[in-house]
């Protein structure tokens, strides 16, 4: 059974400094680079809005005031945007996720990357197919523009749950698209890792810990959907072509 209407919150990560695009991001946040006639971050915002998500937290850090000024209150997207500051944006991306815990207030949410372009119905596909439990959208047939050397690889078992995840996997059958359903369980797991790892915690680290404890982290197959991670000039050239 689909869960559209059961999840009302979304989170966008937009705190990073876009280091691999430094010539373009020295004075402009990566998420505001123009892609197909609008700032890059507008694409995931519109995908969340298309799925009926109306409350969205944008985690900002590097040049965050520019992101806030560019997007405003969200009314032009027919959503409400809240801004959460992550001054530890040089750490792993899980620290940005941790910052939303008070805002999420125990409710599940859809997580998207502010520097990913995703097609408008991407999030709707996730919410149609996944229960309200930790879920990662995976691509079993990555396209030529996906940088596999940089991608986070996933081993999905025969029942659709994550068996292993990491950038260095020698064997894998899918890649991480950066779109999730997460619950308070995930946020609690981040808190548990901070005493050991400090701010150097990636989302995949948290997934590995949960899976190692026997937690069944689900996946949603989005193979065939258009999506792209914009990290390099080559990535940017693809999405602006």
Buried (B, 14 or more C-beta within 10 A) or exposed (E): EEBEEEBBBBBBBBBBBBEBBEEEBEEBBBBBBEBEEEBBBBBBBBBBBBBBBBBBBBBBBBBBEBBBEBBEEBEEBEBEBBBBBBEBBBBBBBBBBBBBBEBBEEBBBBBBBBBBBBBBEBBBBBBBBBEEBBBBBBBBEBEEBBBEEEBBBBBBEEEBBBBBBBBEBEEBEBBBBBBBBBBBBBBEBBEEBBEEBEBBBBBBBBBBBBBEEEBEBBBBBBEEBBBBBBBEEEBBEBBBE
